[in-house]
């Protein structure tokens, strides 16, 4: 009985409900005659698509800035890096010059641009958050919103030559969604793209076994990122950072500069956000500009909280479980709902309720614990 | 020398205290000049938007007073209003009666919601703003569930006019023309005067009866109030006045003249009072006389043809403006009540409040209930003026815009006044009106102006939250600070080192 109670406490009520709901949805959809292979492929795809963005939450939480709603900053730099890389690729005509290597170089360039900008801006953002200790979450939410609104102006004023990016016949302004099909879209995850554009030696990146799609390239990249973050928090620097998040007083007295650690944590979180959105766009096949990333920070926060993280503590396992449950529900709910009651918007409504409900729950838990 | 110095200092601190407002005024002015829109167009638009939005912005003041910060939870009040609007339109009612029914439905809902939100906020002290923000999104999800799935899906509906073609879910927009549109705006002034008269008459009669029963001491002010209202009511039967009052819109010129006359009478009353009743020294007369001169000058300005043209162009709906004035009065008066004092103490320091025997949690819940109810009424004023009810969009931005407007007026997380709310609404909505045109002139793209406006509204919130947190953090960090709130370990998300 005691062990049962302990297991229940470890899982927590919200995770239990959401987990059971997910299992219920999977069983129902299979019962309704959907192909398990298709569901499995979809869940895997969405899991990896959002995974890195959720992973970006870990350094933020561990370093003590709490839930980083301002990951939109990293997302914006990632998007900016991507459009810059695509424009350069177009101007230099890489597709003709480099052939199969072009998308790789574009992807690499996008990552480099995104990461460098994210590191710089993330550091500044971390310095801001150090000055608003105690209200990081409110401030970061609105900093995130402001950044997206500012980027809207940027997207609208950029005059690019690449027809995939800019509106035809206007000379100014980028599209709402830019297709990546001629660039790095699906390079790590879409079997069709990999088979048609890459040499045979690279075909292992994404392939099908029966009806199941295995995006091995993306799996490896995400696993590698998770491993790096895991390793980082085992290193001296990472342990010091966790200490800064856990007990500022103790950490300060052991000679560690807490503010520095918080800045580093914020910067790493922002960089992971930039990498995350590029991997997201690569999997999705489109770059979503303008207001599309406005609420992505909220989805990431909700995911890691569903995984069992708190405002103060987060682990890689929380990322994996949380993203799987959250995205899994969204993927499986749509066909089930369509089959049962034919209200197409219900999954979207569910997403809003679940994601915000879990954030509220986590916030109320923390405060309750403090009093 | 020292006088000049202190004057300079005063000017400097005035500039510093109002920096947000001044910076924003500059932006607005630049945008107006760039846009090249006509002044009549801008003034008319601004006054329309003042009537539409100020009530909601004023609903934010009481939570700030009670230390709950900027109430992002007013979305929930708006939701209560929208549920009521849907019911009333669904039942096919309209006009002022329909609006009254809407209020009757919306108010208990808002009280309930406000109570629940207040209870929740008491569990998350120190994180009310982020909680309110998330709560707004969460409530939006539940609202969508109700309107998209439950109405038609679970609750059967007979009136298919408002329902999406499949029979489940409410349509995207509900046209209020012919039912609730202008149901508050179009109330005639004569009717307002009559209702006011009968209300005051009833109250006075009750007081007189109570006085006769020796349960209540009749005061001089009661009689004076009744006298004034009675005179106004009597005057409204003079044909000229009656014709003037038999409209629902008041020209801006007439409104301005009326306000100036009332203000001037007030100052004259003050002068008379200090001269003949209190027999004060003449020094106190400087201010009222200066005010009188200013009013005179302002009235003189209305004879400048350009200004007169603008003033003649704009027309104000009377009742919304009266309601706004009433709410200002309420926000002001509540400060002198016991409840208002309690709220202020709680807002300053919960520990001190608790030590002096104030029920902190209860006071906070009451503040939230009042704010939520006011927000729901504000949303009703907004919807009846707009005339189309966008079912899934009308409430989503309300907290965002109301808070941005309040902050633009110079308010902060801890201090907000009626004046700041009104100035904020004027500035924020001026930018609202001229930004697209300005963007078009400047960048040849109206969309940029639109996005700039959104950026400003997010940015001003981010900036002022950051400045507030910075100040608070510095205060908490200072070793000499004896702030009792430091004992309260509920600062999110990690307690700052003490």
Interface residues (C-beta under 8 A of the other chain):
Chain A: X64 X65 X66 X67 X128 X131 X132 X133 X134 X135 X136 X137 X138 X139 X141 X142 X143 X145 X146 X148 X149 X150 X152 X153 X156 X157 X172 X173 X245 X248 X249 X252 X298 X311 X312 X341 X342 X343 X345 X346 X348 X349 X350 X352 X353 X356 X357 X359 X360 X363 X364 X366 X367 X368 X370 X371
Chain B: X120 X123 X124 X125 X126 X127 X129 X130 X131 X133 X134 X135 X137 X138 X140 X141 X142 X144 X145 X148 X149 X153 X166 X168 X169 X443 X445 X447 X448 X451 X452 X454 X455 X457 X458 X459 X461 X462 X465 X466 X468 X469 X470 X472 X473 X476 X489 X490 X491 X492 X493 X494 X495 X496 X497
